[in-house]
Amino acid sequence: MNIFLKLSKVDRRFIYIFIALVVILPLILKPKFPVVPTKPVQDVYDYVENLPEGSKVMISIDYDAASMPEQQPFLEALLRQLFRNKLKPILVVQWQLGAPLGTTALEKIARETQAIYGVDYINLGYRPGYVAQIVGIGKEIRDYFKTDYRNIPLDSFPIMKNVHNYNDIDLLVGLEAGATYLVWIEYAGGRFKQKIALALNAVSAPDAYYFYQSKQIIGLVGGMKGAAEYEALVGKPDLAVAGMASQSYSHLVIIIFIILGNIAYFVEKSRKAKEGGK
Amino acid sequence: MLKGKGIPVFITFIVGTIMIFSFFIPHKPFGDLEKISLNWYSIIAGFTMLLGVDSLIGMHYRKITRRTGNWGYSIVLIAGFTGTVVIGIIETIRLGTAFNEASYFTYIYNYFIVPLQSTMFSLLAFFIASAAYRAFRARNFDATLLLITAIIVMLGRVPLGEQISPNLPKFTEWIMQVPQMAAKRGIGLGISLGALGVSIRILLGIERSYLS
């Protein structure tokens, strides 16, 4: 009994050490975990797979470095799929601190697949005032993005020929760490009937499930687990799949701590009841 | 005659009404008026950044001059801010964009911002584990139900759940798509109705707290 009472007063630094170990060790030892895609993730993958060659896919970077482990693997997997299928990504950024992350991933995968800037893909960069921008793209994208992220006029790029508004964009994929996706759904989806897929941080993914059920979004990639599923579907397991062992073990350790904490709670409760009865 | 707070309330009413009409009637004149309003919105949004910078620098400058608590950190902040802006401008002139992979601006981003933000966010794992251990107790029926559901979802959302039983992820998905979503939808509808009510109050000038 005593051990449980001691456990209830355990120094939080022991808990921190346990968590650090179960996160770090699997990253070093690399145990394999099978990743089985769930339906919301499969739906995004299938939709992209069925897009005809040359389709334009707008990718919105609505996250920053804090969400990088969850969002960046999905972005890279998605870009691999797009370039492999000869689809054309158009990158926009709504979180200014996410701009370099989007640029880095886009350039990395474009190099891998020998995609040509301005022909196979383009990076429009960041503009302030995302609500106005999301509504405004419904009329003319050039009202907000006259140039790309390097200040080169949009009309000088073949990829942007005949791209004016949502009618010319076949799919919008929002990578979301906050609530920007609500504006995409309200205006781009609700008003302009733009097809939308979302990748959300694990903590906010449950908030978007009802948009998936009501078919306001075509699919949902939730957190690092969703990114791992997407990597598996694309056929190139990478950082997210590697992170699954750490995430699995850290969840397990947290569950064990919760159970131990509850045992300690009930032991303490029964001890107090006995003392009170004496 | 309009005077005092009546002027911004009147502007809010006019602009808000135009936006509502243009949503349902996207043709002339409302379509054009909406376009102009959105452009203004973008310009104002750009300038709000300047206000933010002014406020941030002003606050930390005052902390330094008054030598208030932890004023040393304010020097680091101002030095970091100034250095980043200067390097960003120089690299934009030199390479055409500060986001070029060879630029020092990107170096600052990759080796300062990314580790700092990632560290802050990853600390959550430790705090959540510690908080869950100390606070997640089966004190009554509701708490027990929440605890059991949390454990199922935590296992079902990682590949380990699939190893335990292939049905666990399916059950987790059911939890996410049915009971979880029912509660979220209720909350979402409540928030939306509340936002609608506040919007109408703002348009009609009843709610004026945003002016203070």
Interface residues (C-beta under 8 A of the other chain):
Chain A: V10 R12 I15 Y16 F18 I19 A20 V23 F33 P34 V35 V36 T38 K39 D64 A65 A66 S67 M68 P69 L97 A99 P100 T103 T104 E107 G125 R127 P128 G129 V131 A132 Q133 V135 G136 K139 D143 Y144 Y149 R150 N151 R191 A202 P206 D207 Y209 Y210 Q213 G222 G223 K225 A228 M244 A245 Q247 S248 Y249 S250 H251 L252 V253 I254 I255 F257 I258 L260 G261 N262 Y265
Chain B: F23 G31 E34 K35 L38 N39 Y41 S42 I43 I44 A45 G46 T48 M49 G96 T97 F99 E101 T106 Y109 N110 I113 V114 L116 Q117 S118 M120 F121 A125 F126 I128 A129 S130 A132 Y133 R134 F136 R137 A138 L147 A150 I151 M154 L155 R157 V158 P159 L160 E162 Q163 P166 P169 E173 M176 Q177 Q180 M181 K184 R185 G188
